[in-house]
């Protein structure tokens, strides 16, 4: 029997298909979270470097970092 003549009920998602979809979504969320965290880390590092280059105090650097976010 070919896929074109396969009865419709067999085209429904199986338990394995659902598990793979759930795993795929979980991995996509994890990757997205890591990418966002990396972007924030780069932003904080840039702000910290800029603050140090300007000769700011650690307190002023912290305030600046909070404003940048």
C-alpha positions in Angstrom: 0.0 0.0 0.0 1.5 3.4 -0.9 1.2 6.6 1.1 -1.4 7.9 -1.4 -3.8 5.0 -0.7 -3.2 4.8 3.0 -6.4 5.1 5.0 -6.9 8.3 6.9 -6.8 6.9 10.5 -3.2 5.8 10.0 -2.2 9.4 9.3 -3.1 10.5 12.8 -0.2 11.4 15.2 1.1 8.4 17.1 2.4 8.6 20.7 5.9 8.6 19.4 5.1 11.5 17.0 3.7 13.5 19.9 6.8 12.8 22.0 9.1 13.9 19.2 7.0 17.1 18.8 7.2 17.8 22.5 10.9 17.2 22.6 11.4 19.5 19.6 9.5 22.3 21.2 11.4 21.9 24.5 14.7 22.1 22.7 13.6 25.1 20.7 12.6 26.9 23.9 15.9 26.0 25.5 17.9 27.3 22.6 15.9 30.5 22.5 16.4 31.1 26.2 20.2 30.5 25.8 20.3 32.9 22.9 18.5 35.6 24.9 20.8 35.1 27.9 23.9 35.4 25.6 22.5 38.6 24.1 21.9 40.1 27.6 25.4 39.0 28.7 27.0 40.8 25.7 24.9 43.9 26.5 26.0 43.9 30.1 29.6 43.3 29.2 29.6 46.2 26.8 28.0 48.5 29.4 30.5 47.4 32.0 33.4 48.1 29.6 32.1 51.5 28.6 31.7 52.4 32.3 35.2 51.4 33.1 36.6 53.3 30.1 34.8 56.4 31.3 36.3 56.0 34.8 33.0 55.5 36.6 32.8 54.1 40.1 31.4 50.6 40.6 28.1 52.1 41.9 27.8 54.4 38.8 28.6 51.4 36.6 25.8 49.4 38.3 23.3 52.2 37.8 24.3 52.6 34.2 23.9 48.8 33.6 20.4 48.9 35.1 19.4 51.8 32.8 20.8 50.1 29.7 18.5 47.1 30.4 
